[in-house]
């Protein structure tokens, strides 16, 4: 089993547009989806607003100056109580850096942010057949089998 790789995990903030774009590039590469992540890049103003807001959380794992891991999440304020939950939208690690603890480092940093924000849970989806993701999330949390539906707005 490989040694855990020590990376610096950094939360993005306004002014981190370069890291944000490198995060998108990593997602595009890992998920093999250039169109979604690089096909229509948001404006600098949009990125700055996203990074300045309190709903979006972006974390990168850096090995030197190289983004080797990234996590994008959203804080969802609950209506029934004064609390929130965090949804991990995307999590990726560069192929040559996998199984070195980087995804776990990203999630551990997110746990600190979640606690600081008063979130009561972090949740994430994994696709059937994505055994590495399922193994990671099983190690870190409790599995719930649910159905997911996409509803078109039009």
JOWOVEN-V316877 format. One record per pair of residues at least 6 apart in sequence whose C-alpha atoms are under 6 Angstrom apart, sorted by sequence separation. I is the first residue (numbers start at 1). GAP is how many residues later the second one is. D is the distance in whole Angstrom. If there is no record, write none. Layout:
BEGIN
i: {I;I}
gap: {GAP;GAP}
d: {D;D}
END
This chain:
BEGIN
i: {28;61;62;78;61;77;61;76;28;60;76;60;75;59;75;59;74;24;58;74;58;73;57;73;57;73;56;57;72;56;72;55;71;55;71;70;70;69;69;68;68;14;85;83;84;85;87;83;85;86;87;88;14;85;87;13;14;12;11;12;23;11;10;10;9;9;8;7;8;7;7;5;4;3;4;2}
gap: {6;6;6;6;7;7;8;8;9;9;9;10;10;11;11;12;12;13;13;13;14;14;15;15;16;16;17;17;17;18;18;19;19;20;20;21;22;23;24;25;26;34;34;35;35;35;35;36;36;36;36;36;37;37;37;38;38;46;47;47;47;48;49;50;51;52;53;54;54;55;56;95;96;97;97;98}
d: {5;6;6;5;6;4;5;5;5;6;5;4;6;6;5;5;6;6;6;5;5;5;6;4;5;5;6;6;6;5;5;5;6;5;4;6;5;6;4;6;5;5;5;6;4;6;6;6;5;5;5;5;5;6;6;5;5;5;6;6;6;4;5;5;6;4;6;6;5;5;5;5;4;6;5;6}
END
